[in-house]
Amino acid sequence: MPFGFLRRMLGGDRAKAPSPEAASATPPGRHTGPLRGVPFTALTEEWRLSGRMDIAGRLSDALNKREAIAIHDVKWGPPDGSAPLEPAPGLQSVDPYDLILVTAGEESLPPLTETERVALKVHKIAYDVALEAPPFRVVGTVYLHPGSDPERLMERSTEMFVPVVDAIARLGEVEVSDPETEAILVNRFYLRGVEQVDKRTGERHQKLPGQPLGGVSWQDRSR
């Protein structure tokens, strides 16, 4: 059974994607290694898929190559979890363009030392954000290089998926992410809105009455 029937052509958005030559020129990920079956859960507009992806290195690197990925032990069902997942043995590969959200757990990374984990975030700034990727809304933290505002995630990039850590994804009022998930990878081609929020509430920060006392506030960081 081909997986292409899930695809929703993105029209102009897909046309804005970098050329295959540009994508292949993207520097390889930090980690490589032998193929291994990594557990994943992915969400499209109409489906939740769960199974294993055969990848080498990081899950995000594999998705950012924009190439079909072999999958196995796949089950599928409605995205809101309103019905149990059922086996889908005919699904043997997946096109990253079809996926809006992909969860990344501890096994999505090759074994790392604590020093390597810290190095992945060094010289980056944490922003608490809400990402609108219809029909989903993801609230969590993104790490960006200094000078990169969260709003720039809306721009096209060689990195197709952006990782959001300590994140929660919702479909309407229904939480559709696993609370034990380490990160949610969001397909930037589906992004329709980005804003900085209070992660506890998922809403914009409320402006306090009175005048600031000096120093740098969250409002300064959001400009």
C-alpha positions, 0 to 999 in steps of 0.5 A: 500500500503506497503511503502517498495517499496521505499527502496533502499537497502544500501548493506554494509552500512545497514550491518554496522548499529548497531544491534537492541539490540545496537540501543534499548540500546541508551539512550532515548531522552531528551523529551518524551510525548504523541503521536502527529501528527508532520508535516514533509517533507521527501526526498528520491532519487525519491520522496518528501513526505509531511504529519504528523508523529505520534511521542512522543518527538523529531522528531530526537529521533523517527527517530533514533529508526530505527522503522517504524513510523505511518504517515497520511495525506500524499502527494507525488511527485517528489523530485525537486518539478517539479510537484504538490504533490498528495494524497497518502492515502495508505502510512500509515507508513515509515521506517527511512532507506528509508529517506535521508533528513527530515525537522524539523520545530518548531513543531518537538520539544515539547514545550521548554523554552529558557533555555532548548533550550540553554542547547541543544547546551551548550558545543558544537562547531558550524561548517559550513559544506556541506554534500553530500548525493546523489543526495542531497547537504546540506549546514548549521551548525552542533553542535558537542562536542569538539574534534569531527571533522565534518569528523567523521559524516561519521562514523557509530553511534547509531544516524542515523540522524544528524541535520543541522540548518540554512540549505539549501538542493539542488538537482543539481541547484534546492533548495528543502528545505523550507527556513522557515525550522528550521533544516534538518535531514540528514541520515548518512547512505547516507553520501558520503562526508563532508567538512567545507565551507563558508556557504555564498557561500557553497564552501571551504574557500579561502586561503588568500595570505600572512602569518597568524598574529598568533592566531587560524584560521579556518584552524586550526579548520579544521585539 
